[in-house]
Amino acid sequence: MLDRIPSASEIKRAPKALLHDHLDGGLRAQTVIDLAREIGYNGLPADHAPELATWFHEAADSGSLERYLETFAHTVAVMQTAESLARVARESAIDLASDGVVYAEIRFAPELHTEKGLKHVEVIDAVLRGFREGEVIAAAQGTPIRMEGLLIAMRHAAKSSAIAELVVAYRDRGIVGFDIAGAEAGFPPTRHLDAFEYLRRENAHFTIHAGEGFGLPSIWEAIQWCGAERLGHGVRIMDDIVKVGDRYELGRLASYVRDRRVPLELCPSSNLQTGAAPSIAEHPIGALAKLRFRVTVNTDNRLMSQTSMSREMSLLVDAFGWTLADLQRVTVNAMKSAFIPFEERLAIIEKIVKPGYAAL
């Protein structure tokens, strides 16, 4: 029976699919310390893993997207060599697999990892090597996972077209899509129209961070001007939904997003830290799931939020009484929305996700 509240152990064992996770936000605290020592980086606010993990969480817990993003200065600083990038990517695969994640799309910005002279292609090659090494280790441990990459262009910079070209060049080698990220206010997605138009011409996939730190105009531009297939966060779509008594009235944009089945890459814990939601119990994901938007559950930045997919799911079970059926639904939503080919998505749903939930 899937129509029941799952236990913590069942949540841990449940197959999971992850669409929104940043490579530079998912490091182990000890790895940050190790890499800092290797390169002589002295900027860390703590030199013991528990204290450093706490610092990242508290510093990110500001209620401001801009201040939240400042914590990445330390993780990016220690990810400037091919070996450090491969290690972080390898450990990401192992950590996610141990948490029951069977499919993950991990995003990273090549332009942030060139301070020591690495070229964009060298950054990508190192990350993909780490993913494959991690997949082998995870499979040997009995927790197989498939890791794919998304390339990010920073929305305040002017390198989106070059990054988009790399997405196309690597799309048969482990890079399945494109994204823009960074502070939303003042940097609308329409600044990067050339990149999005190029990707559409090349039949390449892309998502856009929108509706997190900025409201409905960001979502509208991402979808209607840029043609985003998914919305990174998209939590502010609730600004176009009004509750009247026991029912909800959807505005035209919210109706369009639901009608077109635009996937929402929701990240509950992260949204609390950046001020996009006041609490898990008040997070729009509860209403959006009831209204049958294509909701997915994601971690965003596991280090900054001290979280995992199991923790995010547990929070939603506690807050909204989600059942195993609800967890399976958001997992299937994620796989339906993944950027790999249809038959490969279907195989993971039918051969891994559904049997895994049935076994519970």
Phi, psi and omega in degrees: 000121178268347185273058179208160180290127180279155173279169179299320181292325177292320177299318180298320184278343185295138175296140184228150176233135188235124182252339188228096180210128183266131180300318183278004175245009184236020180288152167288142180300321180294326178295321176302315181295314180300313182292325178297319179294321182297325184256000180074029178279122186251015186269000183291142180281351178205153182241015172238138189304312181299317180294321180292318178300318178296319179300313181302316183294314182291322180293327180281344186272058190255342186082008181229129178297319182297315179290324176303317183291339181295334181295340183286349178303323182283317181291319179295325181300329183261011180240058186240008176234159180299320182291321179293320178296317180296320180297313181299317180294319179297312181293327176300314179298316182295315182294317179294317181298321181292343179263007177093005178284126181255343177214134180216138169250113184254129184254147178206156183252105180306326184294344180274354188239034184244012185294334180261013175103358177296140172275161181306316182293328179290324175298311182297314181300319181294316180296315181295324176298317178298318177303312183294320177297318179295322178299318181296316180295316181298317179297319179295333179272001178083017179230070184298147180214150172249124182250128174231161184243149169241136177266132180258140164251136181284129190290341178271354182258188184230041183244014187295323181293320178295320179292322178299320178296325178291326176301315180293319181295329184254011189290344175258011183232021174115354175255118188252356181186183188229154178207157165243145183215172184115183182302130182281315186299123179088353182228071184294154181296339181293347173297342186243030182302322180303318180294317182292321178295321176298314181298320179295319179298328182268008180057038180258155185267149173205149172242165180222130170298118181201147177073030175249291180269355181221163191266214188301323179302325179294318179294315181300314179296318182301319183274306191278328178268318188263339178081031181301137176277331178223161177248119173290108187081273180071012186296334183283005173299339177296341177296344180253019180231129182241133177268124179240103185066238181261006182236165181247142174247124183263135172285179185294321181291315178298319178298319180297315180299318179289315182300320182276359180058042177290120183291139176254118180272077186278141184228084192305306184297318178298320180298327176293319183292327182266003177084011180281346176208145184279332180198165177297318182298333180258006181293137181300346183301329179297310180291319182296322177294318178297323181280000176065036163293160177279085183273136169233154181250134186217168184260333183067279182224100188295326179291310183294327181262359184045057188223177177209171177296322179297319179295316180300316179295320180297320178299320181286326175298315181292320186282322189240002181068031181298142179260177173302325178297322178294318179294320176296321182298315181289332176290315176296320175305315181297316180292323175299331186262358181295159185265012174271166183301153186306312185295331178286322175298314182298320181297319179293321178296310188280330186258343184236306187292302183297315176299324179296318178288323177299324180292338179282000000 
